[in-house]
Amino acid sequence: MLLTAGACIGAIVGRQRQLSFPTGPEAPTTGGRICEHGPVAEPGTNRRGTPEWSDVDAHGGAERAAEALAAITGVPRHDVAVVLGTGLAEAADALGPALSRHGLDTLPGLPTSFVSHQTSEFRSLDLDGRRVLVFLGRLHLYEGYPPAQVVHPVRTAVAAGCSTVILTNASGSLRPELRTGALALIADHLNLTGRSPLSAHPEAPGLPSPFVDLVDAWSPRLRQVAHGVDASLTECVYAQLPGPHFETPAEIRMLRTLGADLVGMSSVLEAIAARQLGAEVLGLSLVTNLAAGMDPDGVSPDDIIGVGQDRAAQVGRTVREIVRLL
């Protein structure tokens, strides 16, 4: 069994704030298993995201969330957004002291999260004169959220002024030489979710075009900057699958045939949304396990989280130096 980016079992528990635009999954806040966003309810207790999370509503929602962000942090604009993946919450500490920190649910459109192994918050900090917005955790398709809500934090960050988005995640490696604990750069991706956060709407001509050129989805310039910080970073093709189940050995062989080096359950939809809005995107993927059929001992969710926690400080230092060189 392969356990990959954002790996955890089930769908989140957390109660969405009552807002003037669409809500996400809703479930009791006690009991159940543990996931990136907290205790997980038993199957059948979650309500899937509502269809009102369309592209039309989502862009307006991001603008309102950005206004709330400015009011909450006291910062009119941020420059760089960082999204931290599974087990990587402590990377935020390595970025520098937070000038302010707030629960994720204080921003319109984000659910209340009850986190066990990482802090459920966003932080605002100053890094050598650049204002950095850090999200500790993210939303996933497998939790029942629609694509437009999955990318809501990234759209909010860009609406708040961020022209650079740094996405981190945990992943499973399809390459024997890319071992657990390695940090890799995402150079290209395979979107195998069957979903997109973009949609055309003929009655909303003011929205950005959904026909986005993804040739340079993962910025070559930012990858060069990252290589200047750590020349050992390997460039990889990352495949996002929807999850929450994990891949079979046959599926891993298929992914290799398609050209994938890493596999996970996040980041690609966020990158697409950021590129639609003109932001540059850098992807850093931490290998937390080997793919199905490559490790006779298998791996557990605790192992995934443990690798992330062990390497979080290194990931944070790498991101910090990259931001300093922007």
BALOBA-1460 file (C-alpha; in Angstrom, 3 decimals):
// residues 326
<rec num="1" residu="m" x="0.000" y="0.000" z="0.000"/>
<rec num="2" residu="l" x="1.363" y="3.412" z="-0.947"/>
<rec num="3" residu="l" x="0.852" y="6.315" z="1.437"/>
<rec num="4" residu="t" x="1.489" y="9.668" z="-0.153"/>
<rec num="5" residu="a" x="1.132" y="13.461" z="0.142"/>
<rec num="6" residu="g" x="-1.399" y="14.537" z="2.716"/>
<rec num="7" residu="a" x="-1.767" y="10.861" z="3.602"/>
<rec num="8" residu="c" x="-4.393" y="10.180" z="6.223"/>
<rec num="9" residu="i" x="-7.561" y="8.170" z="6.437"/>
<rec num="10" residu="g" x="-11.080" y="9.437" z="5.871"/>
<rec num="11" residu="a" x="-12.482" y="12.970" z="5.628"/>
<rec num="12" residu="i" x="-12.064" y="15.855" z="8.013"/>
<rec num="13" residu="v" x="-14.158" y="16.725" z="10.966"/>
<rec num="14" residu="g" x="-14.580" y="20.345" z="11.495"/>
<rec num="15" residu="r" x="-17.480" y="22.682" z="11.290"/>
<rec num="16" residu="q" x="-17.417" y="25.240" z="8.515"/>
<rec num="17" residu="r" x="-18.061" y="28.785" z="9.627"/>
<rec num="18" residu="q" x="-21.441" y="30.131" z="8.612"/>
<rec num="19" residu="l" x="-20.515" y="32.574" z="5.863"/>
<rec num="20" residu="s" x="-22.195" y="34.388" z="3.032"/>
<rec num="21" residu="f" x="-20.609" y="32.091" z="0.456"/>
<rec num="22" residu="p" x="-20.289" y="28.326" z="0.062"/>
<rec num="23" residu="t" x="-19.368" y="26.008" z="2.876"/>
<rec num="24" residu="g" x="-17.348" y="22.799" z="2.748"/>
<rec num="25" residu="p" x="-17.641" y="19.412" z="4.481"/>
<rec num="26" residu="e" x="-19.363" y="19.366" z="7.814"/>
<rec num="27" residu="a" x="-19.145" y="16.726" z="10.545"/>
<rec num="28" residu="p" x="-19.026" y="16.316" z="14.320"/>
<rec num="29" residu="t" x="-15.914" y="17.685" z="15.976"/>
<rec num="30" residu="t" x="-15.264" y="14.786" z="18.328"/>
<rec num="31" residu="g" x="-14.293" y="11.184" z="17.901"/>
<rec num="32" residu="g" x="-13.003" y="9.416" z="14.839"/>
<rec num="33" residu="r" x="-9.518" y="8.947" z="13.426"/>
<rec num="34" residu="i" x="-6.774" y="11.500" z="12.861"/>
<rec num="35" residu="c" x="-6.104" y="13.364" z="9.614"/>
<rec num="36" residu="e" x="-4.062" y="16.396" z="8.561"/>
<rec num="37" residu="h" x="-6.921" y="18.654" z="9.631"/>
<rec num="38" residu="g" x="-7.723" y="16.833" z="12.871"/>
<rec num="39" residu="p" x="-9.979" y="14.042" z="14.142"/>
<rec num="40" residu="v" x="-11.741" y="12.237" z="11.332"/>
<rec num="41" residu="a" x="-15.367" y="11.180" z="11.511"/>
<rec num="42" residu="e" x="-16.500" y="7.729" z="10.583"/>
<rec num="43" residu="p" x="-17.525" y="7.229" z="6.936"/>
<rec num="44" residu="g" x="-20.868" y="8.667" z="5.956"/>
<rec num="45" residu="t" x="-20.860" y="11.647" z="8.333"/>
<rec num="46" residu="n" x="-19.486" y="14.271" z="5.951"/>
<rec num="47" residu="r" x="-21.405" y="16.534" z="3.587"/>
<rec num="48" residu="r" x="-19.623" y="17.098" z="0.286"/>
<rec num="49" residu="g" x="-18.824" y="20.612" z="-0.904"/>
<rec num="50" residu="t" x="-21.759" y="22.465" z="-2.376"/>
<rec num="51" residu="p" x="-21.944" y="23.170" z="-6.128"/>
<rec num="52" residu="e" x="-22.035" y="26.912" z="-5.417"/>
<rec num="53" residu="w" x="-18.239" y="26.757" z="-5.184"/>
<rec num="54" residu="s" x="-18.006" y="27.717" z="-8.843"/>
<rec num="55" residu="d" x="-15.257" y="29.775" z="-10.433"/>
<rec num="56" residu="v" x="-17.612" y="32.755" z="-10.475"/>
<rec num="57" residu="d" x="-18.154" y="32.697" z="-6.725"/>
<rec num="58" residu="a" x="-14.645" y="31.554" z="-5.847"/>
<rec num="59" residu="h" x="-12.809" y="34.598" z="-7.204"/>
<rec num="60" residu="g" x="-15.118" y="36.957" z="-5.348"/>
<rec num="61" residu="g" x="-14.695" y="34.851" z="-2.225"/>
<rec num="62" residu="a" x="-10.910" y="35.089" z="-2.503"/>
<rec num="63" residu="e" x="-11.107" y="38.884" z="-2.784"/>
<rec num="64" residu="r" x="-13.252" y="39.042" z="0.355"/>
<rec num="65" residu="a" x="-10.901" y="36.682" z="2.183"/>
<rec num="66" residu="a" x="-7.914" y="38.833" z="1.156"/>
<rec num="67" residu="e" x="-9.643" y="41.892" z="2.587"/>
<rec num="68" residu="a" x="-10.221" y="39.990" z="5.821"/>
<rec num="69" residu="l" x="-6.588" y="38.881" z="5.807"/>
<rec num="70" residu="a" x="-5.375" y="42.485" z="5.554"/>
<rec num="71" residu="a" x="-7.644" y="43.520" z="8.415"/>
<rec num="72" residu="i" x="-6.661" y="40.581" z="10.624"/>
<rec num="73" residu="t" x="-2.886" y="40.899" z="10.097"/>
<rec num="74" residu="g" x="-2.708" y="44.659" z="9.739"/>
<rec num="75" residu="v" x="-0.672" y="44.136" z="6.548"/>
<rec num="76" residu="p" x="-2.149" y="45.625" z="3.344"/>
<rec num="77" residu="r" x="-0.210" y="43.256" z="1.036"/>
<rec num="78" residu="h" x="1.866" y="40.102" z="1.265"/>
<rec num="79" residu="d" x="4.585" y="39.137" z="-1.211"/>
<rec num="80" residu="v" x="5.109" y="35.377" z="-0.915"/>
<rec num="81" residu="a" x="2.763" y="32.548" z="0.073"/>
<rec num="82" residu="v" x="4.008" y="29.237" z="1.479"/>
<rec num="83" residu="v" x="1.767" y="26.180" z="1.864"/>
<rec num="84" residu="l" x="3.140" y="23.510" z="4.204"/>
<rec num="85" residu="g" x="2.227" y="19.871" z="3.625"/>
<rec num="86" residu="t" x="1.779" y="16.869" z="5.889"/>
<rec num="87" residu="g" x="4.101" y="16.813" z="8.893"/>
<rec num="88" residu="l" x="5.815" y="20.046" z="7.869"/>
<rec num="89" residu="a" x="4.181" y="22.503" z="10.277"/>
<rec num="90" residu="e" x="7.441" y="23.011" z="12.160"/>
<rec num="91" residu="a" x="8.986" y="24.332" z="8.954"/>
<rec num="92" residu="a" x="7.120" y="27.559" z="9.737"/>
<rec num="93" residu="d" x="9.313" y="28.084" z="12.805"/>
<rec num="94" residu="a" x="12.459" y="27.855" z="10.659"/>
<rec num="95" residu="l" x="11.128" y="30.598" z="8.377"/>
<rec num="96" residu="g" x="11.333" y="33.116" z="11.191"/>
<rec num="97" residu="p" x="9.238" y="34.567" z="14.013"/>
<rec num="98" residu="a" x="5.609" y="35.231" z="13.179"/>
<rec num="99" residu="l" x="4.490" y="38.840" z="13.476"/>
<rec num="100" residu="s" x="0.950" y="37.508" z="13.769"/>
<rec num="101" residu="r" x="-0.650" y="34.074" z="13.768"/>
<rec num="102" residu="h" x="-4.299" y="33.174" z="13.420"/>
<rec num="103" residu="g" x="-6.576" y="30.153" z="13.153"/>
<rec num="104" residu="l" x="-7.363" y="29.109" z="9.589"/>
<rec num="105" residu="d" x="-11.068" y="29.525" z="10.234"/>
<rec num="106" residu="t" x="-10.669" y="33.264" z="10.796"/>
<rec num="107" residu="l" x="-10.497" y="33.638" z="7.000"/>
<rec num="108" residu="p" x="-13.817" y="33.373" z="5.142"/>
<rec num="109" residu="g" x="-14.091" y="30.113" z="3.210"/>
<rec num="110" residu="l" x="-11.687" y="28.072" z="5.339"/>
<rec num="111" residu="p" x="-13.013" y="25.470" z="7.781"/>
<rec num="112" residu="t" x="-12.256" y="25.162" z="11.439"/>
<rec num="113" residu="s" x="-9.511" y="22.551" z="11.796"/>
<rec num="114" residu="f" x="-8.724" y="20.448" z="14.836"/>
<rec num="115" residu="v" x="-5.127" y="19.442" z="14.222"/>
<rec num="116" residu="s" x="-3.250" y="16.749" z="16.085"/>
<rec num="117" residu="h" x="0.159" y="16.636" z="14.414"/>
<rec num="118" residu="q" x="0.399" y="20.175" z="13.026"/>
<rec num="119" residu="t" x="-0.833" y="23.606" z="13.934"/>
<rec num="120" residu="s" x="-4.029" y="24.685" z="12.205"/>
<rec num="121" residu="e" x="-3.216" y="28.290" z="11.464"/>
<rec num="122" residu="f" x="-1.751" y="30.804" z="9.086"/>
<rec num="123" residu="r" x="1.089" y="33.146" z="9.920"/>
<rec num="124" residu="s" x="2.319" y="36.486" z="8.669"/>
<rec num="125" residu="l" x="6.019" y="37.229" z="8.949"/>
<rec num="126" residu="d" x="8.682" y="39.567" z="7.629"/>
<rec num="127" residu="l" x="11.665" y="37.940" z="5.945"/>
<rec num="128" residu="d" x="14.289" y="40.495" z="4.945"/>
<rec num="129" residu="g" x="11.647" y="43.008" z="3.989"/>
<rec num="130" residu="r" x="9.329" y="40.558" z="2.244"/>
<rec num="131" residu="r" x="5.987" y="39.814" z="3.824"/>
<rec num="132" residu="v" x="5.420" y="36.074" z="3.838"/>
<rec num="133" residu="l" x="2.050" y="34.379" z="4.332"/>
<rec num="134" residu="v" x="2.367" y="30.810" z="5.608"/>
<rec num="135" residu="f" x="-0.472" y="28.280" z="5.596"/>
<rec num="136" residu="l" x="0.056" y="25.347" z="7.963"/>
<rec num="137" residu="g" x="-1.955" y="22.613" z="6.252"/>
<rec num="138" residu="r" x="-4.251" y="22.557" z="3.226"/>
<rec num="139" residu="l" x="-7.567" y="21.192" z="1.937"/>
<rec num="140" residu="h" x="-7.777" y="18.063" z="-0.234"/>
<rec num="141" residu="l" x="-10.178" y="16.621" z="-2.778"/>
<rec num="142" residu="y" x="-10.367" y="13.382" z="-0.793"/>
<rec num="143" residu="e" x="-11.793" y="15.265" z="2.169"/>
<rec num="144" residu="g" x="-14.858" y="16.068" z="0.094"/>
<rec num="145" residu="y" x="-13.983" y="19.632" z="-0.873"/>
<rec num="146" residu="p" x="-14.670" y="20.787" z="-4.442"/>
<rec num="147" residu="p" x="-11.641" y="21.951" z="-6.465"/>
<rec num="148" residu="a" x="-12.526" y="25.643" z="-6.163"/>
<rec num="149" residu="q" x="-12.422" y="25.388" z="-2.372"/>
<rec num="150" residu="v" x="-9.246" y="23.280" z="-2.348"/>
<rec num="151" residu="v" x="-7.443" y="26.183" z="-4.045"/>
<rec num="152" residu="h" x="-9.138" y="28.907" z="-1.991"/>
<rec num="153" residu="p" x="-6.069" y="29.601" z="0.231"/>
<rec num="154" residu="v" x="-3.861" y="30.065" z="-2.832"/>
<rec num="155" residu="r" x="-6.367" y="32.337" z="-4.563"/>
<rec num="156" residu="t" x="-6.693" y="34.323" z="-1.341"/>
<rec num="157" residu="a" x="-2.913" y="34.686" z="-1.116"/>
<rec num="158" residu="v" x="-2.628" y="35.957" z="-4.693"/>
<rec num="159" residu="a" x="-5.534" y="38.347" z="-4.126"/>
<rec num="160" residu="a" x="-3.601" y="39.571" z="-1.068"/>
<rec num="161" residu="g" x="-0.645" y="40.479" z="-3.288"/>
<rec num="162" residu="c" x="1.483" y="37.317" z="-3.367"/>
<rec num="163" residu="s" x="3.240" y="37.040" z="-6.720"/>
<rec num="164" residu="t" x="5.174" y="33.934" z="-5.630"/>
<rec num="165" residu="v" x="3.576" y="30.756" z="-4.283"/>
<rec num="166" residu="i" x="5.732" y="28.021" z="-2.738"/>
<rec num="167" residu="l" x="3.917" y="24.687" z="-2.408"/>
<rec num="168" residu="t" x="5.360" y="21.914" z="-0.257"/>
<rec num="169" residu="n" x="4.055" y="18.383" z="0.120"/>
<rec num="170" residu="a" x="4.876" y="14.838" z="1.132"/>
<rec num="171" residu="s" x="5.136" y="12.280" z="-1.651"/>
<rec num="172" residu="g" x="5.828" y="8.684" z="-2.535"/>
<rec num="173" residu="s" x="8.887" y="8.026" z="-4.692"/>
<rec num="174" residu="l" x="8.740" y="5.921" z="-7.852"/>
<rec num="175" residu="r" x="12.528" y="6.064" z="-8.310"/>
<rec num="176" residu="p" x="14.743" y="3.718" z="-6.274"/>
<rec num="177" residu="e" x="17.507" y="6.324" z="-6.026"/>
<rec num="178" residu="l" x="15.123" y="8.940" z="-4.627"/>
<rec num="179" residu="r" x="14.948" y="7.674" z="-1.086"/>
<rec num="180" residu="t" x="12.854" y="8.552" z="1.932"/>
<rec num="181" residu="g" x="13.896" y="11.912" z="3.362"/>
<rec num="182" residu="a" x="15.012" y="13.389" z="0.034"/>
<rec num="183" residu="l" x="13.769" y="16.829" z="-0.958"/>
<rec num="184" residu="a" x="12.909" y="17.263" z="-4.642"/>
<rec num="185" residu="l" x="11.805" y="20.057" z="-6.949"/>
<rec num="186" residu="i" x="8.609" y="19.684" z="-8.955"/>
<rec num="187" residu="a" x="9.497" y="20.483" z="-12.576"/>
<rec num="188" residu="d" x="6.279" y="19.244" z="-14.188"/>
<rec num="189" residu="h" x="3.124" y="17.430" z="-13.216"/>
<rec num="190" residu="l" x="0.464" y="14.944" z="-14.232"/>
<rec num="191" residu="n" x="-3.032" y="15.946" z="-13.134"/>
<rec num="192" residu="l" x="-4.699" y="12.561" z="-12.744"/>
<rec num="193" residu="t" x="-7.490" y="13.765" z="-10.485"/>
<rec num="194" residu="g" x="-9.916" y="14.226" z="-13.367"/>
<rec num="195" residu="r" x="-10.698" y="17.649" z="-11.889"/>
<rec num="196" residu="s" x="-9.721" y="21.283" z="-12.458"/>
<rec num="197" residu="p" x="-10.155" y="24.345" z="-10.238"/>
<rec num="198" residu="l" x="-10.891" y="26.420" z="-13.350"/>
<rec num="199" residu="s" x="-14.161" y="26.718" z="-15.212"/>
<rec num="200" residu="a" x="-15.409" y="28.846" z="-18.072"/>
<rec num="201" residu="h" x="-18.503" y="30.925" z="-17.454"/>
<rec num="202" residu="p" x="-19.928" y="32.905" z="-20.379"/>
<rec num="203" residu="e" x="-21.835" y="35.280" z="-18.098"/>
<rec num="204" residu="a" x="-18.750" y="36.374" z="-16.169"/>
<rec num="205" residu="p" x="-16.373" y="37.941" z="-18.712"/>
<rec num="206" residu="g" x="-14.446" y="39.768" z="-16.002"/>
<rec num="207" residu="l" x="-12.933" y="36.559" z="-14.645"/>
<rec num="208" residu="p" x="-9.434" y="35.446" z="-15.671"/>
<rec num="209" residu="s" x="-9.380" y="33.065" z="-18.606"/>
<rec num="210" residu="p" x="-9.662" y="29.370" z="-17.702"/>
<rec num="211" residu="f" x="-7.531" y="28.489" z="-20.735"/>
<rec num="212" residu="v" x="-4.221" y="28.659" z="-18.880"/>
<rec num="213" residu="d" x="-0.861" y="27.831" z="-20.480"/>
<rec num="214" residu="l" x="0.854" y="25.338" z="-18.154"/>
<rec num="215" residu="v" x="4.125" y="24.904" z="-20.078"/>
<rec num="216" residu="d" x="5.932" y="26.693" z="-17.243"/>
<rec num="217" residu="a" x="3.489" y="25.827" z="-14.487"/>
<rec num="218" residu="w" x="6.425" y="25.233" z="-12.142"/>
<rec num="219" residu="s" x="8.621" y="28.293" z="-12.623"/>
<rec num="220" residu="p" x="12.023" y="27.613" z="-14.255"/>
<rec num="221" residu="r" x="13.312" y="30.847" z="-12.697"/>
<rec num="222" residu="l" x="12.305" y="29.794" z="-9.196"/>
<rec num="223" residu="r" x="13.812" y="26.348" z="-9.740"/>
<rec num="224" residu="q" x="17.098" y="28.046" z="-10.624"/>
<rec num="225" residu="v" x="16.896" y="30.039" z="-7.416"/>
<rec num="226" residu="a" x="16.254" y="26.829" z="-5.477"/>
<rec num="227" residu="h" x="19.263" y="25.138" z="-7.085"/>
<rec num="228" residu="g" x="21.332" y="28.098" z="-5.925"/>
<rec num="229" residu="v" x="20.300" y="27.286" z="-2.370"/>
<rec num="230" residu="d" x="20.682" y="23.497" z="-2.667"/>
<rec num="231" residu="a" x="22.406" y="22.111" z="-5.756"/>
<rec num="232" residu="s" x="21.456" y="18.559" z="-4.749"/>
<rec num="233" residu="l" x="17.732" y="19.099" z="-5.379"/>
<rec num="234" residu="t" x="16.474" y="16.637" z="-8.013"/>
<rec num="235" residu="e" x="13.896" y="17.845" z="-10.544"/>
<rec num="236" residu="c" x="10.931" y="15.498" z="-10.798"/>
<rec num="237" residu="v" x="7.553" y="14.975" z="-12.426"/>
<rec num="238" residu="y" x="4.855" y="14.844" z="-9.760"/>
<rec num="239" residu="a" x="1.558" y="13.018" z="-10.309"/>
<rec num="240" residu="q" x="-1.499" y="14.024" z="-8.301"/>
<rec num="241" residu="l" x="-4.186" y="11.404" z="-7.797"/>
<rec num="242" residu="p" x="-7.446" y="12.145" z="-5.973"/>
<rec num="243" residu="g" x="-7.099" y="9.570" z="-3.167"/>
<rec num="244" residu="p" x="-7.934" y="8.836" z="-0.438"/>
<rec num="245" residu="h" x="-7.023" y="5.233" z="-1.230"/>
<rec num="246" residu="f" x="-3.421" y="4.502" z="-2.094"/>
<rec num="247" residu="e" x="-1.949" y="3.130" z="-5.282"/>
<rec num="248" residu="t" x="-1.481" y="-0.506" z="-6.220"/>
<rec num="249" residu="p" x="1.802" y="-1.839" z="-7.643"/>
<rec num="250" residu="a" x="0.114" y="-1.994" z="-11.075"/>
<rec num="251" residu="e" x="-0.879" y="1.654" z="-10.795"/>
<rec num="252" residu="i" x="2.679" y="2.558" z="-9.847"/>
<rec num="253" residu="r" x="3.959" y="0.771" z="-12.955"/>
<rec num="254" residu="m" x="1.426" y="2.761" z="-14.977"/>
<rec num="255" residu="l" x="2.624" y="6.020" z="-13.424"/>
<rec num="256" residu="r" x="6.227" y="5.187" z="-14.285"/>
<rec num="257" residu="t" x="5.197" y="4.537" z="-17.870"/>
<rec num="258" residu="l" x="3.524" y="7.950" z="-17.934"/>
<rec num="259" residu="g" x="6.748" y="9.566" z="-16.728"/>
<rec num="260" residu="a" x="6.015" y="10.232" z="-13.056"/>
<rec num="261" residu="d" x="8.784" y="10.288" z="-10.461"/>
<rec num="262" residu="l" x="6.662" y="11.199" z="-7.440"/>
<rec num="263" residu="v" x="3.028" y="10.655" z="-6.526"/>
<rec num="264" residu="g" x="0.767" y="12.406" z="-4.059"/>
<rec num="265" residu="m" x="-2.677" y="13.864" z="-3.411"/>
<rec num="266" residu="s" x="-2.136" y="17.626" z="-3.405"/>
<rec num="267" residu="s" x="-0.447" y="20.680" z="-4.953"/>
<rec num="268" residu="v" x="-1.297" y="20.356" z="-8.652"/>
<rec num="269" residu="l" x="-4.716" y="22.023" z="-8.463"/>
<rec num="270" residu="e" x="-3.200" y="24.789" z="-6.333"/>
<rec num="271" residu="a" x="-0.463" y="25.347" z="-8.920"/>
<rec num="272" residu="i" x="-3.034" y="25.574" z="-11.732"/>
<rec num="273" residu="a" x="-5.064" y="28.151" z="-9.804"/>
<rec num="274" residu="a" x="-1.972" y="30.228" z="-9.006"/>
<rec num="275" residu="r" x="-0.875" y="30.221" z="-12.641"/>
<rec num="276" residu="q" x="-4.325" y="31.344" z="-13.769"/>
<rec num="277" residu="l" x="-3.784" y="34.448" z="-11.645"/>
<rec num="278" residu="g" x="-0.251" y="35.055" z="-12.926"/>
<rec num="279" residu="a" x="1.721" y="34.001" z="-9.836"/>
<rec num="280" residu="e" x="5.002" y="32.111" z="-10.134"/>
<rec num="281" residu="v" x="4.949" y="28.679" z="-8.494"/>
<rec num="282" residu="l" x="7.713" y="26.645" z="-6.865"/>
<rec num="283" residu="g" x="7.090" y="23.073" z="-5.708"/>
<rec num="284" residu="l" x="9.163" y="21.314" z="-3.053"/>
<rec num="285" residu="s" x="8.261" y="17.682" z="-2.405"/>
<rec num="286" residu="l" x="9.558" y="15.690" z="0.546"/>
<rec num="287" residu="v" x="9.826" y="11.959" z="-0.133"/>
<rec num="288" residu="t" x="8.185" y="10.280" z="2.858"/>
<rec num="289" residu="n" x="7.965" y="6.714" z="1.493"/>
<rec num="290" residu="l" x="8.699" y="4.466" z="-1.445"/>
<rec num="291" residu="a" x="5.893" y="3.570" z="-3.828"/>
<rec num="292" residu="a" x="3.822" y="0.380" z="-3.683"/>
<rec num="293" residu="g" x="5.898" y="-2.707" z="-4.390"/>
<rec num="294" residu="m" x="9.236" y="-0.990" z="-3.665"/>
<rec num="295" residu="d" x="9.430" y="-1.428" z="0.114"/>
<rec num="296" residu="p" x="8.764" y="-4.905" z="1.548"/>
<rec num="297" residu="d" x="8.178" y="-3.422" z="4.998"/>
<rec num="298" residu="g" x="5.432" y="-1.096" z="3.832"/>
<rec num="299" residu="v" x="4.732" y="2.176" z="5.623"/>
<rec num="300" residu="s" x="2.137" y="3.623" z="7.994"/>
<rec num="301" residu="p" x="0.548" y="7.064" z="8.350"/>
<rec num="302" residu="d" x="2.648" y="7.573" z="11.465"/>
<rec num="303" residu="d" x="5.768" y="6.934" z="9.386"/>
<rec num="304" residu="i" x="4.644" y="9.523" z="6.823"/>
<rec num="305" residu="i" x="4.078" y="12.134" z="9.510"/>
<rec num="306" residu="g" x="7.305" y="11.185" z="11.284"/>
<rec num="307" residu="v" x="9.444" y="11.727" z="8.192"/>
<rec num="308" residu="g" x="7.808" y="15.114" z="7.664"/>
<rec num="309" residu="q" x="8.414" y="16.150" z="11.242"/>
<rec num="310" residu="d" x="12.018" y="14.958" z="11.154"/>
<rec num="311" residu="r" x="12.759" y="16.958" z="8.006"/>
<rec num="312" residu="a" x="10.515" y="19.963" z="8.635"/>
<rec num="313" residu="a" x="13.279" y="22.222" z="9.929"/>
<rec num="314" residu="q" x="15.416" y="21.491" z="6.870"/>
<rec num="315" residu="v" x="12.504" y="22.230" z="4.557"/>
<rec num="316" residu="g" x="11.863" y="25.485" z="6.409"/>
<rec num="317" residu="r" x="15.494" y="26.565" z="6.142"/>
<rec num="318" residu="t" x="15.514" y="25.783" z="2.425"/>
<rec num="319" residu="v" x="12.339" y="27.794" z="1.846"/>
<rec num="320" residu="r" x="13.728" y="30.676" z="3.925"/>
<rec num="321" residu="e" x="16.904" y="30.891" z="1.833"/>
<rec num="322" residu="i" x="14.911" y="30.697" z="-1.401"/>
<rec num="323" residu="v" x="12.693" y="33.593" z="-0.304"/>
<rec num="324" residu="r" x="15.772" y="35.631" z="0.599"/>
<rec num="325" residu="l" x="17.116" y="35.199" z="-2.947"/>
<rec num="326" residu="l" x="13.904" y="36.189" z="-4.737"/>
